[in-house]
């Protein structure tokens, strides 16, 4: 085995011009379709969990200590749990809309790549 030849070919591959611009464009379109749903889901989930934590702290009288704040904490905690519960269905709907928006472009580009 000629290791020098293999090594030279591997270095030459690194410096050779790459013709994968369609693949890069396809990845960017895929990310563009999924990114809004992902960002919303993380943001909404973090906020909902913080709201639930605040409600639990109030209801267990870690913050405050009156009966009114305990009842308010239960209501706030339930609101946070509901927010966490609806987060995934909202994500699925947003992802579906994003994919539908870019579906034609992605399919066309994928066909072009597969035909080459």
PyMOL CGO cylinders between C-alpha atoms (Angstrom):
from pymol import cmd
from pymol.cgo import CYLINDER

trace = [
    CYLINDER, 0.00, 0.00, 0.00, 1.26, 3.39, -0.94, 0.3, 1, 1, 1, 1, 1, 1,
    CYLINDER, 1.26, 3.39, -0.94, 0.40, 5.53, 2.08, 0.3, 1, 1, 1, 1, 1, 1,
    CYLINDER, 0.40, 5.53, 2.08, 1.94, 8.63, 0.52, 0.3, 1, 1, 1, 1, 1, 1,
    CYLINDER, 1.94, 8.63, 0.52, -0.48, 8.42, -2.38, 0.3, 1, 1, 1, 1, 1, 1,
    CYLINDER, -0.48, 8.42, -2.38, -3.49, 8.00, -0.05, 0.3, 1, 1, 1, 1, 1, 1,
    CYLINDER, -3.49, 8.00, -0.05, -2.33, 10.92, 2.07, 0.3, 1, 1, 1, 1, 1, 1,
    CYLINDER, -2.33, 10.92, 2.07, -1.83, 13.13, -0.98, 0.3, 1, 1, 1, 1, 1, 1,
    CYLINDER, -1.83, 13.13, -0.98, -5.31, 12.29, -2.30, 0.3, 1, 1, 1, 1, 1, 1,
    CYLINDER, -5.31, 12.29, -2.30, -6.93, 13.08, 1.04, 0.3, 1, 1, 1, 1, 1, 1,
    CYLINDER, -6.93, 13.08, 1.04, -5.24, 16.49, 1.16, 0.3, 1, 1, 1, 1, 1, 1,
    CYLINDER, -5.24, 16.49, 1.16, -6.18, 17.16, -2.46, 0.3, 1, 1, 1, 1, 1, 1,
    CYLINDER, -6.18, 17.16, -2.46, -9.84, 16.47, -1.61, 0.3, 1, 1, 1, 1, 1, 1,
    CYLINDER, -9.84, 16.47, -1.61, -9.75, 19.17, 1.05, 0.3, 1, 1, 1, 1, 1, 1,
    CYLINDER, -9.75, 19.17, 1.05, -8.63, 21.81, -1.42, 0.3, 1, 1, 1, 1, 1, 1,
    CYLINDER, -8.63, 21.81, -1.42, -10.68, 20.71, -4.42, 0.3, 1, 1, 1, 1, 1, 1,
    CYLINDER, -10.68, 20.71, -4.42, -13.69, 22.90, -5.25, 0.3, 1, 1, 1, 1, 1, 1,
    CYLINDER, -13.69, 22.90, -5.25, -16.86, 21.43, -3.88, 0.3, 1, 1, 1, 1, 1, 1,
    CYLINDER, -16.86, 21.43, -3.88, -20.01, 21.34, -5.98, 0.3, 1, 1, 1, 1, 1, 1,
    CYLINDER, -20.01, 21.34, -5.98, -22.55, 20.79, -3.24, 0.3, 1, 1, 1, 1, 1, 1,
    CYLINDER, -22.55, 20.79, -3.24, -24.29, 24.15, -3.30, 0.3, 1, 1, 1, 1, 1, 1,
    CYLINDER, -24.29, 24.15, -3.30, -27.64, 22.47, -3.89, 0.3, 1, 1, 1, 1, 1, 1,
    CYLINDER, -27.64, 22.47, -3.89, -27.19, 20.32, -0.81, 0.3, 1, 1, 1, 1, 1, 1,
    CYLINDER, -27.19, 20.32, -0.81, -26.36, 23.40, 1.24, 0.3, 1, 1, 1, 1, 1, 1,
    CYLINDER, -26.36, 23.40, 1.24, -29.41, 25.19, -0.17, 0.3, 1, 1, 1, 1, 1, 1,
    CYLINDER, -29.41, 25.19, -0.17, -31.58, 22.19, 0.70, 0.3, 1, 1, 1, 1, 1, 1,
    CYLINDER, -31.58, 22.19, 0.70, -30.30, 22.15, 4.28, 0.3, 1, 1, 1, 1, 1, 1,
    CYLINDER, -30.30, 22.15, 4.28, -30.93, 25.89, 4.61, 0.3, 1, 1, 1, 1, 1, 1,
    CYLINDER, -30.93, 25.89, 4.61, -34.48, 25.53, 3.31, 0.3, 1, 1, 1, 1, 1, 1,
    CYLINDER, -34.48, 25.53, 3.31, -35.11, 22.67, 5.74, 0.3, 1, 1, 1, 1, 1, 1,
    CYLINDER, -35.11, 22.67, 5.74, -33.80, 24.75, 8.64, 0.3, 1, 1, 1, 1, 1, 1,
    CYLINDER, -33.80, 24.75, 8.64, -35.84, 27.74, 7.48, 0.3, 1, 1, 1, 1, 1, 1,
    CYLINDER, -35.84, 27.74, 7.48, -38.99, 25.61, 7.56, 0.3, 1, 1, 1, 1, 1, 1,
    CYLINDER, -38.99, 25.61, 7.56, -38.33, 24.23, 11.06, 0.3, 1, 1, 1, 1, 1, 1,
    CYLINDER, -38.33, 24.23, 11.06, -36.69, 27.15, 12.87, 0.3, 1, 1, 1, 1, 1, 1,
    CYLINDER, -36.69, 27.15, 12.87, -39.76, 29.29, 13.78, 0.3, 1, 1, 1, 1, 1, 1,
    CYLINDER, -39.76, 29.29, 13.78, -41.54, 26.34, 15.38, 0.3, 1, 1, 1, 1, 1, 1,
    CYLINDER, -41.54, 26.34, 15.38, -38.43, 25.33, 17.33, 0.3, 1, 1, 1, 1, 1, 1,
    CYLINDER, -38.43, 25.33, 17.33, -37.72, 28.83, 18.63, 0.3, 1, 1, 1, 1, 1, 1,
    CYLINDER, -37.72, 28.83, 18.63, -41.34, 29.35, 19.66, 0.3, 1, 1, 1, 1, 1, 1,
    CYLINDER, -41.34, 29.35, 19.66, -41.51, 25.99, 21.40, 0.3, 1, 1, 1, 1, 1, 1,
    CYLINDER, -41.51, 25.99, 21.40, -38.39, 26.55, 23.48, 0.3, 1, 1, 1, 1, 1, 1,
    CYLINDER, -38.39, 26.55, 23.48, -39.40, 30.08, 24.41, 0.3, 1, 1, 1, 1, 1, 1,
    CYLINDER, -39.40, 30.08, 24.41, -43.00, 29.19, 25.27, 0.3, 1, 1, 1, 1, 1, 1,
    CYLINDER, -43.00, 29.19, 25.27, -41.92, 26.09, 27.19, 0.3, 1, 1, 1, 1, 1, 1,
    CYLINDER, -41.92, 26.09, 27.19, -39.42, 28.00, 29.31, 0.3, 1, 1, 1, 1, 1, 1,
    CYLINDER, -39.42, 28.00, 29.31, -41.95, 30.71, 30.09, 0.3, 1, 1, 1, 1, 1, 1,
    CYLINDER, -41.95, 30.71, 30.09, -44.68, 28.18, 30.93, 0.3, 1, 1, 1, 1, 1, 1,
    CYLINDER, -44.68, 28.18, 30.93, -42.37, 26.24, 33.25, 0.3, 1, 1, 1, 1, 1, 1,
    CYLINDER, -42.37, 26.24, 33.25, -41.32, 29.45, 35.02, 0.3, 1, 1, 1, 1, 1, 1,
    CYLINDER, -41.32, 29.45, 35.02, -44.98, 30.37, 35.49, 0.3, 1, 1, 1, 1, 1, 1,
    CYLINDER, -44.98, 30.37, 35.49, -45.70, 26.91, 36.89, 0.3, 1, 1, 1, 1, 1, 1,
    CYLINDER, -45.70, 26.91, 36.89, -42.73, 27.22, 39.24, 0.3, 1, 1, 1, 1, 1, 1,
    CYLINDER, -42.73, 27.22, 39.24, -43.93, 30.60, 40.46, 0.3, 1, 1, 1, 1, 1, 1,
    CYLINDER, -43.93, 30.60, 40.46, -47.37, 29.14, 41.08, 0.3, 1, 1, 1, 1, 1, 1,
    CYLINDER, -47.37, 29.14, 41.08, -45.91, 26.20, 43.01, 0.3, 1, 1, 1, 1, 1, 1,
    CYLINDER, -45.91, 26.20, 43.01, -43.76, 28.54, 45.10, 0.3, 1, 1, 1, 1, 1, 1,
    CYLINDER, -43.76, 28.54, 45.10, -46.77, 30.67, 45.95, 0.3, 1, 1, 1, 1, 1, 1,
    CYLINDER, -46.77, 30.67, 45.95, -49.02, 27.70, 46.70, 0.3, 1, 1, 1, 1, 1, 1,
    CYLINDER, -49.02, 27.70, 46.70, -46.45, 26.07, 49.00, 0.3, 1, 1, 1, 1, 1, 1,
    CYLINDER, -46.45, 26.07, 49.00, -45.96, 29.43, 50.72, 0.3, 1, 1, 1, 1, 1, 1,
    CYLINDER, -45.96, 29.43, 50.72, -42.29, 29.66, 49.86, 0.3, 1, 1, 1, 1, 1, 1,
    CYLINDER, -42.29, 29.66, 49.86, -43.07, 33.14, 48.56, 0.3, 1, 1, 1, 1, 1, 1,
    CYLINDER, -43.07, 33.14, 48.56, -45.70, 35.06, 50.47, 0.3, 1, 1, 1, 1, 1, 1,
    CYLINDER, -45.70, 35.06, 50.47, -47.63, 33.25, 53.13, 0.3, 1, 1, 1, 1, 1, 1,
    CYLINDER, -47.63, 33.25, 53.13, -51.21, 34.35, 53.06, 0.3, 1, 1, 1, 1, 1, 1,
    CYLINDER, -51.21, 34.35, 53.06, -54.21, 32.29, 52.02, 0.3, 1, 1, 1, 1, 1, 1,
    CYLINDER, -54.21, 32.29, 52.02, -54.95, 34.65, 49.14, 0.3, 1, 1, 1, 1, 1, 1,
    CYLINDER, -54.95, 34.65, 49.14, -51.45, 34.14, 47.69, 0.3, 1, 1, 1, 1, 1, 1,
    CYLINDER, -51.45, 34.14, 47.69, -51.81, 30.37, 48.11, 0.3, 1, 1, 1, 1, 1, 1,
    CYLINDER, -51.81, 30.37, 48.11, -55.02, 30.34, 46.07, 0.3, 1, 1, 1, 1, 1, 1,
    CYLINDER, -55.02, 30.34, 46.07, -53.44, 32.68, 43.52, 0.3, 1, 1, 1, 1, 1, 1,
    CYLINDER, -53.44, 32.68, 43.52, -50.42, 30.36, 43.36, 0.3, 1, 1, 1, 1, 1, 1,
    CYLINDER, -50.42, 30.36, 43.36, -52.64, 27.37, 42.60, 0.3, 1, 1, 1, 1, 1, 1,
    CYLINDER, -52.64, 27.37, 42.60, -54.30, 29.27, 39.77, 0.3, 1, 1, 1, 1, 1, 1,
    CYLINDER, -54.30, 29.27, 39.77, -50.97, 30.47, 38.38, 0.3, 1, 1, 1, 1, 1, 1,
    CYLINDER, -50.97, 30.47, 38.38, -49.47, 26.97, 38.66, 0.3, 1, 1, 1, 1, 1, 1,
    CYLINDER, -49.47, 26.97, 38.66, -52.38, 25.40, 36.80, 0.3, 1, 1, 1, 1, 1, 1,
    CYLINDER, -52.38, 25.40, 36.80, -52.01, 28.04, 34.10, 0.3, 1, 1, 1, 1, 1, 1,
    CYLINDER, -52.01, 28.04, 34.10, -48.32, 27.15, 33.74, 0.3, 1, 1, 1, 1, 1, 1,
    CYLINDER, -48.32, 27.15, 33.74, -49.07, 23.43, 33.55, 0.3, 1, 1, 1, 1, 1, 1,
    CYLINDER, -49.07, 23.43, 33.55, -51.70, 24.04, 30.88, 0.3, 1, 1, 1, 1, 1, 1,
    CYLINDER, -51.70, 24.04, 30.88, -49.12, 26.07, 28.93, 0.3, 1, 1, 1, 1, 1, 1,
    CYLINDER, -49.12, 26.07, 28.93, -46.65, 23.20, 29.14, 0.3, 1, 1, 1, 1, 1, 1,
    CYLINDER, -46.65, 23.20, 29.14, -49.35, 20.78, 28.08, 0.3, 1, 1, 1, 1, 1, 1,
    CYLINDER, -49.35, 20.78, 28.08, -50.34, 22.65, 24.93, 0.3, 1, 1, 1, 1, 1, 1,
    CYLINDER, -50.34, 22.65, 24.93, -46.76, 23.40, 23.92, 0.3, 1, 1, 1, 1, 1, 1,
    CYLINDER, -46.76, 23.40, 23.92, -46.21, 20.22, 21.89, 0.3, 1, 1, 1, 1, 1, 1,
    CYLINDER, -46.21, 20.22, 21.89, -49.50, 20.40, 19.92, 0.3, 1, 1, 1, 1, 1, 1,
    CYLINDER, -49.50, 20.40, 19.92, -48.71, 24.03, 19.07, 0.3, 1, 1, 1, 1, 1, 1,
    CYLINDER, -48.71, 24.03, 19.07, -45.23, 22.95, 17.94, 0.3, 1, 1, 1, 1, 1, 1,
    CYLINDER, -45.23, 22.95, 17.94, -46.67, 20.25, 15.69, 0.3, 1, 1, 1, 1, 1, 1,
    CYLINDER, -46.67, 20.25, 15.69, -49.09, 22.72, 14.07, 0.3, 1, 1, 1, 1, 1, 1,
    CYLINDER, -49.09, 22.72, 14.07, -46.38, 25.35, 13.53, 0.3, 1, 1, 1, 1, 1, 1,
    CYLINDER, -46.38, 25.35, 13.53, -43.99, 22.75, 12.10, 0.3, 1, 1, 1, 1, 1, 1,
    CYLINDER, -43.99, 22.75, 12.10, -46.68, 21.49, 9.76, 0.3, 1, 1, 1, 1, 1, 1,
    CYLINDER, -46.68, 21.49, 9.76, -47.32, 25.03, 8.50, 0.3, 1, 1, 1, 1, 1, 1,
    CYLINDER, -47.32, 25.03, 8.50, -43.61, 25.69, 8.03, 0.3, 1, 1, 1, 1, 1, 1,
    CYLINDER, -43.61, 25.69, 8.03, -43.14, 22.47, 6.09, 0.3, 1, 1, 1, 1, 1, 1,
    CYLINDER, -43.14, 22.47, 6.09, -46.19, 23.21, 3.93, 0.3, 1, 1, 1, 1, 1, 1,
    CYLINDER, -46.19, 23.21, 3.93, -44.84, 26.69, 3.19, 0.3, 1, 1, 1, 1, 1, 1,
    CYLINDER, -44.84, 26.69, 3.19, -41.50, 25.43, 1.86, 0.3, 1, 1, 1, 1, 1, 1,
    CYLINDER, -41.50, 25.43, 1.86, -42.57, 21.98, 0.64, 0.3, 1, 1, 1, 1, 1, 1,
    CYLINDER, -42.57, 21.98, 0.64, -42.64, 22.81, -3.06, 0.3, 1, 1, 1, 1, 1, 1,
    CYLINDER, -42.64, 22.81, -3.06, -39.16, 24.38, -3.08, 0.3, 1, 1, 1, 1, 1, 1,
    CYLINDER, -39.16, 24.38, -3.08, -37.66, 21.56, -1.01, 0.3, 1, 1, 1, 1, 1, 1,
    CYLINDER, -37.66, 21.56, -1.01, -39.17, 18.82, -3.17, 0.3, 1, 1, 1, 1, 1, 1,
    CYLINDER, -39.17, 18.82, -3.17, -38.02, 20.52, -6.40, 0.3, 1, 1, 1, 1, 1, 1,
    CYLINDER, -38.02, 20.52, -6.40, -34.49, 20.95, -5.09, 0.3, 1, 1, 1, 1, 1, 1,
    CYLINDER, -34.49, 20.95, -5.09, -34.39, 17.36, -3.80, 0.3, 1, 1, 1, 1, 1, 1,
    CYLINDER, -34.39, 17.36, -3.80, -35.49, 16.07, -7.21, 0.3, 1, 1, 1, 1, 1, 1,
    CYLINDER, -35.49, 16.07, -7.21, -32.76, 18.10, -8.93, 0.3, 1, 1, 1, 1, 1, 1,
    CYLINDER, -32.76, 18.10, -8.93, -30.16, 16.64, -6.59, 0.3, 1, 1, 1, 1, 1, 1,
    CYLINDER, -30.16, 16.64, -6.59, -31.38, 13.08, -6.99, 0.3, 1, 1, 1, 1, 1, 1,
    CYLINDER, -31.38, 13.08, -6.99, -31.45, 13.31, -10.79, 0.3, 1, 1, 1, 1, 1, 1,
    CYLINDER, -31.45, 13.31, -10.79, -27.80, 14.34, -10.99, 0.3, 1, 1, 1, 1, 1, 1,
]
cmd.load_cgo(trace, "trace")
